[in-house]
Amino acid sequence: MSDQTTNSVAYVAETMLPELPPPARETGVIKWLRQNLFSNIPNSILTLVSLWAIYVLLSSTLPWILNGVWTTSSLNECREVLDNKLGACFSVLTERWHQLLYGFKYPTDAYWRPNFALVLLLVAAAPVLFFDLPRKMLAFTAVYPFIAFWLIWGGTILTPILAFVGFAAAAVIFQTYGKKSFAIGFFGAIAAALVVWIVGGALVPESASDNALLSAVPSRDLGGFMLNLMLGVTCVSLSLPLGIALALGRQSDMPLIKWICVVFIEFVRGVPLITLLFVASVMLSYFFPPESTVDLFLRVVIMITMFSSAYIAEVIRGGLAALPKGQYEAADSLGLDYPQAMRLIILPQALKISIPGIVNVAVGLFKDTTLVSVISMFDLVGMIRGPILASTEWNGVYWELLGFAAVLFFVVCYGISQYSQWLERRLATDHR
């Protein structure tokens, strides 16, 4: 019987056949092209049209860039060197780079001070942006604003030390009495800071600035892209905690607190930023004591911070509304009071949801810092529109200067966008 069965089977495979390579159209570059660019007839048409548009754009711009002139001292010399050929006059960048970055009044021998402050900013921001770093680095983050102020503005070092002591005293008072009563801790912290600043300011001698290690630079001498970075970093850093406070206040059960936050948010969101900047330039000084001379930079920071905090408050309110009611009930079941529930359970989740909106506001705010040029602050755009184009040597150079400004803003805004995407991926723990 076994012999008959064996003879009836013509062939029995004893080993597996070797694997064949996949078809060429299902792997490599060809597969990517088929899936992404030529998946169907409409996509193929759009791809061909896009390639034609890219070709037209590059064929007109690349010769202009590659034939650019970098070594002349005026627009007329650029035209003589080009001799009616298509080319850019990049010499304006090599001649006026210091004005584009630092303004036209900041001391040349002090350029190292904002550069060093920028390097320290990266170190100070690292433990905040990347939470895997040691928490001990947050101590330097806390003192960095005072170091940066002294580096950029100069003058006596007693001024930033006095400001730091005032904030430290406010923090100690709030930590001591804020657990018992938030109102007592909050107003006590403000009173402690004011006492330190008033008493300390009276004790600082007027001749202290004459013996300063770094020469004093007034705010009106700040300019260029440095001014845009300073306004952007300062206003974003201040508007985020203020926006959180406004969002929580808008959801408060206390009618007075709620309606103050509602009126503030709706009023600021209904007024253009350029209007608030004119208010900061002309009217805001009337709200301070007559003998005080509030710096224009500080007034602009106040107005831009108010403007951006209103938008961030609405973004965070959306994140709070997106949380299910069970999160609040879970906090109550654990016996947490309101500050503990917000700090440990509610706000971490709401802020994670609100990351795209917060980044959108931050990028828009950084770009809106160019509006300060309308109130005679010579930022990057103000330098281009004012001193550089007004000079006889470079009157008529537009694309080179505006392109340089666009590249600087793109680098910063693209970096912020990429960091936000990395942070979203890092915090995406819901489907792991």
WOBELTA-V941299 format. One record per residue. D_CENTER is the distance of its C-alpha to the mean C-alpha in Angstrom with 1 decimal. Layout:
BEGIN
[[D_CENTER] [D_CENTER]]
END
This chain:
BEGIN
[[85.3] [82.5] [83.9] [84.0] [80.3] [79.3] [81.2] [79.8] [76.2] [75.8] [72.6] [70.4] [67.0] [66.7] [63.2] [59.9] [59.3] [56.5] [53.1] [52.6] [49.4] [47.4] [47.9] [46.0] [44.3] [42.8] [41.0] [38.7] [37.3] [39.9] [38.8] [35.1] [36.2] [38.5] [36.0] [32.9] [34.3] [38.0] [38.4] [40.4] [41.7] [38.9] [36.2] [38.3] [38.6] [34.9] [34.4] [37.0] [35.6] [32.1] [33.6] [35.6] [32.5] [30.7] [33.9] [34.2] [30.7] [31.0] [34.5] [33.5] [30.3] [31.2] [34.2] [32.2] [29.7] [32.4] [34.7] [32.1] [33.3] [31.5] [34.2] [35.4] [34.9] [35.0] [34.8] [38.6] [38.9] [36.5] [38.7] [41.8] [40.5] [39.4] [42.9] [42.0] [40.2] [36.9] [34.1] [30.9] [30.9] [28.2] [30.0] [27.8] [24.9] [27.2] [28.6] [25.6] [22.8] [22.7] [22.4] [19.5] [17.5] [18.9] [20.8] [24.5] [25.4] [23.5] [26.4] [26.8] [28.1] [25.0] [22.4] [22.5] [21.0] [17.4] [17.8] [18.9] [16.2] [13.6] [15.8] [16.2] [12.5] [12.6] [15.7] [14.6] [11.6] [14.0] [16.2] [13.5] [11.9] [15.5] [18.0] [21.0] [20.8] [23.2] [22.3] [23.9] [20.8] [19.2] [21.7] [20.0] [16.6] [18.4] [19.8] [17.0] [15.8] [19.5] [19.9] [17.0] [18.5] [21.9] [20.9] [19.3] [21.6] [24.6] [27.7] [29.4] [27.9] [29.5] [26.9] [24.0] [26.7] [27.9] [24.5] [24.1] [27.6] [27.0] [24.1] [26.2] [29.1] [27.2] [26.1] [29.7] [31.2] [28.9] [29.7] [33.3] [33.9] [31.1] [32.9] [35.9] [34.4] [30.8] [31.7] [33.7] [31.0] [28.3] [30.5] [32.0] [28.7] [27.9] [31.5] [31.3] [28.2] [29.9] [33.2] [31.7] [29.8] [32.9] [35.4] [33.5] [32.7] [36.4] [37.3] [35.1] [37.4] [36.6] [37.6] [34.9] [32.6] [35.5] [35.7] [32.0] [31.0] [28.2] [29.0] [27.2] [24.8] [24.5] [21.3] [23.0] [23.0] [19.3] [18.0] [16.8] [13.5] [13.4] [13.3] [10.3] [8.3] [10.1] [9.5] [5.8] [5.9] [9.1] [8.8] [6.3] [8.6] [11.6] [11.2] [11.1] [14.5] [15.8] [15.2] [17.0] [19.8] [20.2] [20.4] [23.0] [24.8] [25.2] [27.0] [29.1] [32.9] [33.2] [33.7] [32.7] [29.3] [28.7] [29.7] [27.7] [24.5] [25.7] [26.5] [23.3] [21.1] [23.5] [23.9] [20.3] [19.6] [22.8] [21.9] [19.9] [17.1] [19.2] [22.0] [20.1] [19.2] [22.9] [23.7] [21.6] [23.3] [26.8] [27.5] [25.2] [27.3] [30.3] [29.0] [29.2] [32.5] [34.4] [34.7] [30.9] [28.9] [25.2] [22.9] [21.3] [17.9] [18.3] [19.5] [16.5] [14.1] [16.5] [16.6] [13.0] [12.6] [15.7] [14.7] [11.6] [13.5] [16.3] [14.6] [13.0] [16.6] [18.1] [16.1] [17.1] [20.6] [20.9] [20.2] [22.8] [25.2] [25.0] [26.4] [30.2] [32.4] [33.8] [30.7] [31.4] [35.1] [34.5] [32.8] [35.8] [38.3] [36.9] [37.5] [34.0] [33.3] [30.4] [27.9] [28.9] [28.7] [25.2] [23.9] [25.8] [26.3] [24.6] [21.0] [20.4] [21.7] [20.0] [16.5] [17.3] [18.5] [15.5] [12.8] [12.9] [12.8] [9.9] [7.7] [9.5] [8.8] [5.0] [5.7] [8.6] [7.5] [5.8] [9.1] [11.1] [10.8] [13.5] [15.8] [16.5] [18.9] [21.3] [21.9] [22.8] [19.7] [19.7] [16.2] [16.2] [17.7] [19.8] [21.3] [22.2] [23.8] [25.4] [26.9] [26.7] [28.1] [30.5] [32.1] [35.3] [34.4] [31.4] [32.1] [31.8] [29.1] [26.4] [25.4] [24.7] [22.4] [20.5] [20.3] [18.9] [16.1] [15.5] [15.5] [12.9] [10.4] [11.7] [11.3] [7.6] [7.1] [10.1] [9.1] [6.4] [9.4] [11.9] [10.6] [10.8] [14.2] [15.4] [14.6] [16.5] [19.4] [19.5] [19.9] [22.2] [25.3] [27.2] [29.1] [29.6]]
END
